[in-house]
Each structure stands twice: as structure tokens, then as C-alpha cells.
Amino acid sequence: MARKIGSRYTAHQILGRGSAGTVWLGEGPEGPVAIKLLREDLASDQELVGRFVQERTALLGLDHPRVVGVRDLVVDGNDLALVMDLVRGTDLRTRLERERRLAPEAAVAIVADVADGLAAAHAAGIVHRDVKPENVLLDMQGPLGPGGSHPALLTDFGVAKLIDTPRRTRATKIIGTPDYLAPEIIEGLPPTASVDIYALATVLYELLAGFTPFGGGHPGAVLRRHVTETVVPLPGIPDELWQLLVQCLAKAPASRLRASELGARLRQQLPLLAGMPPLDVDEPDEAEADDAEAAAAGPAGPAYDDPAPHAARGGGRRGAVPLVRGSAPDSNRDTHTSMRVPAPDELAGGARGTARAPRAAGVPRPGSARHRAAARRRRITLGVAGVVLAAVVGVGTWVATSGGDADATPQDTETSAPAGP
């Protein structure tokens, strides 16, 4: 059912739903557009509307081939909407869920595109604050790049900042998606351009491995890992690429590369990655994530609001922990939410050893559910082997004894018999 958005736009059909609002396929004076209609409770927040209008000039001025352009901002009654370029394609999360992981050449090419978009935004003084696969769109009508990758564009600039108003998120709250949050945000520091680099490096790790480096289990455990754990090496990628990842996942913001540097250095890696197949590493078991969650929560229970149930997360593989209770997966999944900033003592303890280390396919991690099950199977196998061996030894002894009796002389037999009357 069509609906008017302001005086210039018409929304025709829903393309996707998220926690921040609904994306529509629309029509404007210059042709098809995508219209992100924010939630009514956001539209009724006068403080947020004011911030929305203040951001108008910056968002409209962000013009780059690797950024989904914002054409207009509409404030009309209960409608608060961003009118954006329409990208004919899908988001990176959808591709990742379909393929589980990408070949390194394609993954690096996509992330280099996003780095270029971030470089333009950072030069304009804009920090994205919510870089994740859901906010990367793949233009299926664009020319194919290295590794058969489609051009990648970053979308939803400014949305996290618009929602993150002082009244909505006091100093004890943080906004974002746990798997991609830089340590300084978790520690309560203001976000700078470096938080986008950390998030983008996390996305690259996820494209290569099929899972994020610090994700899994309860959000509290995820946040702790970002602050206290070091990233575990991915087997099978060139050392130069790994060093780039490590530098951009550094805990200290000043140690990370700038977006322009990251894009250029990633493209230098492309010739080395040509023809390389997707990495063959196993994703950590869900049981391992549950163990980590229990260890981080402690006997008093989790220190953070419960996320959506496991079933709502889609089970099995996933990239981000959706913290919006009751939200359903869709093509425009937003997971903006408020979380309590953990205290220093919470970040200091309980997280050691919980980072999810990749390993060669089929090899269970020590201490994991699969490792314990394999150990039980080995014990059972050894037990059965021991019983069989004992039985064989017993039979051999019986045969040996029986053979001795058969060879006995009649005299010996008579001697061993009881005396008669």
C-alpha cells in the first residue's frame, strides 16, 4: 500500500525492517529511491528531530561512489525519514549467511571499497559508528571487481549518532552492535574515526573466518573480550594481511591505520590473494559460546540485559548479537540498542581465555564440548579395547591350560584322582 512521505516522495513497498525503522522502495521527483522511515517514537522525540535537522547539511554533503548517498531528510508530522539512493542488490550480511565465508580476494576487495567510503566520511568530519555487514550494500548491477566481488557501498551514516542522544543514552549507556564495538567505546570514551577502523577490521575478519574475533555468548562476555583479549591468528592467510588486521584491531585507537591508508594497503594485497580459496577453519561450537557466557556471567548471573533468545538469533552461525528483544531477521537488520558500560573491575576479570580461536577444520578446541565428547569417545574406545584384550588373554590362558591337560599321561591322571576304597 503506497503512502506519501512529505510532499515529494511516495513509499510503495517495504524492502526491510530494523530496530531503527523501516526501509521502503519509493519514488521521488528524480526517480526510484530508498526511504528509511524511522520509528514513530523517534519521530516524536523533539530533541532527536532537532539533531536530525542539524545533521542535514553534513549528511547531504557526503558524496562518494562508495557511500549510499542521502538525498533528502523529511520531517513531516509523525514522519522522520532519510531519502537515499536506491542500490539494486543485497547487503553483505545476506551474502555472508549464504556463503558462510568469502574467498580472501573478494573479502579484501569489498573491505577496501568500504574503507574508501569511510575515508571520505572521516575527511568530512563524520564518524559512522555502526560499521557492520548489515550496513554494507553490494551493487549487483555494478562491474565485477577482484575475486568476482560486486562494488560495496556503506550506508546508514549518522543513524547511530542521531539515535544516540544524551537523554536516550546517559554516560552509563553505549549504542552499537557488540561484536563490532571498539574497546574505547566500551570504556566510555567518545567515538572517533578509529572506532570505524576497528569495526571494519572486525568485518574483514568475519568475511575471512565466518565469525567475528570476539563474538559468541552473552553480550557482556563479548564486550569484555574486546577490552581484554588479543585476536587469535587466522591460519592460511598471508602474513602481510594478518599484520594489517592486527594493527587495525589494536586496543589503542592511535595504533590503528587511517581509512585511506587501510584501503590503499588492502589493494596492495589483492595480487597475492588471487585464486586463493576460502579459508578452511572451523567455527567455534555454540556450546563453547555458552561456556564463555556462563564464565563471564558468574554465579550472580549476567551483568547486562538479556539478548533475544537463541532461536530469535537464527541459531548456529551469526555475525552480531541482536539485542533488540523480539526483533526478527530481515534484509535491513539494525541492532542499535543501549547497553550499560561495564565497570573497570568487570572488564578486568572473567574474560581471559574466552576469545574464540580458529583452528584447522575438524580439530576441536581443548575444553570445548566437541573436545570433551571426543575424549569420552576415546575413553569408551580404550575401555572396550581393554575388555576385548582381557577376554583374548583369558581365552588364551584357557586354551593353554586345556592343551596341558590333553597332553597329560594316564599315570598323571590316575595320580591326581582320589584314592578308591
Secondary structure by P-SEA (a helix, b strand, c coil): ccccccccccccccccccccbbbbbccccccbbbbbcccccccccaaaaaaaaaaaaaaaacccccccccccccccccbbbbbbbbbccccaaaaaaacccccaaaaaaaaaaaaaaaaaaaaaccccccccccccccccccccccccccbbbbccccccccccccccccccccccccccccccccccccccaaaaaaaaaaaaaaaaccccccccccaaaaaaaaccccbbbbccccaaaaaaaaaaacccccccccaaaaaaaaaaaccccccccccccccccaaaaaaaaaaaaccccccccccccccccccccccccccccccccccccccccccccccaaaaaccccccccccccccccccccaaaaaaaaaaaaaaaaaaaaaaaaaaaaaaaaaaaaaaaccaaaaaaaccccc
